Amino acid sequence: MIIILKPYVHGETREFQRIESHLKSLPNIETRVHHVQGAEQVLTEIYLIGNTAALSLEEMKSFPGVETVVRVSEEYRVLGRHKNDTRPNHFSYNGVEFSQDNLNVFAGLCAVDSPESVEAMMKALKENGQNCTRMGAYKPRTSPYSFQGHGKNCLPYVFELAGKYEIKVIAMEVTHESHVEEIRQALDETGKPTGVMLQIGTRNTQNFELLKSVGRQQEFPVLLKRGFGITLDESLHAAEYLASEGNQKVVFGLRGMKTNIGDPHRNMVDFAHVPVVKRLTRMPVCIDPSHSVGSRFRSSDNILDVMHVTAQAVVAGANMILVDFHPNPKVALVDGPQALRLEELPLFLEDVAICRAAYEKRRALYQNN
């Protein structure tokens, strides 16, 4: 059960203390209090954990200061969709809205290799009206001998160049809790010219201690990628680890499943799950066509496979695209064969706009019937 309080009710108010006193008297019920930062106000939510089936919704609603009460009907308690649940499916960060109703493109470098590549990428983004990107500083690799990323050494120039080209949010993978502090420190030292969305990669989807650590901080939103060898349900529970620790600014990423059944693509593309995740949870859904396809294969219609699978996801209602670009893919230190070239960025964005318009028309068609 989730008790959502009115905006003015918080821990110091008489209304909150009265509710808290009542909840403490309930046997075998544990409570967790979460504060959700909205665009203009902070909302307080109280999560009741235990056997809440016998508790009366009407009794809980009768307390002064209670806005609404939601009985949890699914396992994804914090991020899931529940009956009569009117909590929002969006959040804002550094001036960018992330929602199940809009679309953001994060085109950028899978791995930062040089200041020149970073600047060329960000310059191209600004010229094409984009304010978000991906920049890999910490790169977990299958082989211990492969390039692992420049780490904290590249953060200052990445953030400074982001400010120069008015990039508002950078998606950046972290593999250890110390990376979060390094990012925070680099942002402070450069005057916070941009924002960072922490990315939990597919290899760390079930690194529960990392999930809990990242979930405890609420400064940065989180992009959680689906685990490449586990079920969708298991990955959605991983997202709950983040939210249960207090961070509900979570985007769920689909990046393909590791199986030879998907050959010749790098992974089995799982973008049919875009509407599934939106039905089961309140999280915006991201797709990663680059790591799903893993190549620059082109079909007989002269369209790249990576653009075809992007189109399929956008027409199905995807809310964020994480896609690899590079000024010179042949010399990229990570995943060069799958990266698009900067001169292909306008074409990619136009294709995405066409598909998004098609989705809007489809949504209107079904809302009117």
C-alpha positions, 0 to 999 in steps of 0.5 A: 500500500502507498499513502501519498500525502498532500504537498504541504504535509511533511515530517514536521507537520502535525498531519504527518505525525498523526499518520506516523503514530497510527502506522506504528501501531499496526502489527507486522507493518514496516514503513518507508518514507520517500520524498519525490521532487517534482517540478515545483514541489516535493511530494511525500509518499509512505510505503507500507510493507507487509500484509496490508490486504486487511488494511482499509483504504477508506480509513487511510484516506480519512486522515487529514493530509492524505491526498490518495492511497494506492493498493499495490497490485503488482510486485513492482511496488514503487515503479509499477502501475497499480489500480487507480494509481495516478502517480506521474510517469515523468520527471524533470532533470536539468531542464529536460523532461523524461516521460512515457509521453515524449522522446529524447535522443542521446547520440554520442560516443560509446567511449570517450577517446579524445577531446577532439572527438568529444568536441566534434560530437557536441558541435554536431549535436548543437548544430542539429538542435540536440541537448543530450548525449552519451559519453562513456568514461568508464567501460566494462569490457569482456577482455581485461586487455581491452580499453577500459575508458579514460575514467575520471581523467576525461571528465573535466573536458567532457563537462566543459565542452558540454557547457560550451555547446549547451548539452544539458544531460550526459548519459554516462555508465558507472561500474562502481560507487566511487565513480558517482563521487568522481562525477560529482566532484568533476561537475563541482570543479567545472562549475556544473556546466551540464548534468549527468544521467548515471547509466547501469550497464547490462553486466551490472543489472544484478549488481545489487550493492551498486544498485542500492548505492546509486539508488540512495543518491537522488542527485542524478537520475539513472538509466538502467539497462536490461540484463542481457541474459535474464528475464524482463521480470528480473530486470524490472526488479533490479529497477525496484532496487533503485527506487526502493532506496529512494531514487525514482528518477529511473529510465529503463533501457532495452538493449537486446538479449545475448543469444545466437538466435539473433544472428547476424545481429549482435543481440536479439532485438527486444524492442517489442517490450517497449509497450510492455514496460510502459504497461507494467511500470511508470518508467520512460523506456529507452532503446539502444539500437547500436548495441542491439544490432552491433553493425552497419548492415544495410538492407535492400532498401538502402536503410541501415538495420540500426535505423530499421530497429530504431524505427520499430521502437519509436513507432511503438512508443519509445521515450529515449534513444541511446545511439552510438556516433563517432567522427571517425568510426574506424579509429574508435576505441570501442564498438567502432563497427556499429557507430554512425558517422556525424554526417548521418546525424541529420538523416537519423534525426529526420527518420526518428521524427517521421517515426515519432509522428507515426506513433502520435497518429497511431496513439490518436487513432486508438484514443478516439476509438 
